[in-house]
């Protein structure tokens, strides 16, 4: 559940895009090295993750649905999704976003009961999510509460960055209004059959990544891609801090 998470999206810097020459000797920071830091993004096994939740605070709220969609060489290999009993009531404002209510999850397993299945689904692939900070925080919080994470899956390692198409949308569509997954996907001609249902959102996030990957400004190798994503995210946060400071 990430509606409004981008806060309107873009804070243009006015800077020229610097190209990728500075990435040719990129240090492999933030990558799952066993998957091949120099491999092309298009060749990597990806697992797209999406969560629907009771709210926006990973420390207090809970997952009510989680999906993992595995991509191999650009095609869907499999999809897995779970409805989860959060153990707390689902607020109306959350229901209004994803349409999952208390009756839908009353007889579903708690997250601790499916944690091992989720970890198996995450194994051996580069993690990806749209607005990854949100899904990553919820996943790691649930795994910690379940005492289930051993760090074997790249998605569960603090030192491995998740690929986040939102970071790239802010750069490649910086002059377009609206940066929700639905808005970005729509501009790229990508349909989402059931927006705000985890499996459909997860698959759409990868489709957005693949569309962006054809842009000459997007590095092709895994390591260089992650370094540039880090740089873009840092610039965005700096510009947002300045914007907020100017408004206060």
Secondary structure, DSSP 4 states (H G I P E B T S, - for coil): --TTTTTT------PPP--SGGGTT----SS-GGG-TTSBGGGS-EEEEEEEESSS-TTT--EEEEEEEEEETTEEEEEEEEE---SSPPPHHHHHHH---HHHHTTSPPHHHHHHHHHHHHTTSEEE-TTHHHHHHHHHHHHHHHT---S-SGGG-TTSPPB-HHHHHHHHTTTSS--SHHHHHHHTT---TTTTSHHHHHHHHHHHHHHHHTSTTS-SBHHHHHHHHHHHHHHHHHHHHHHHHHH-
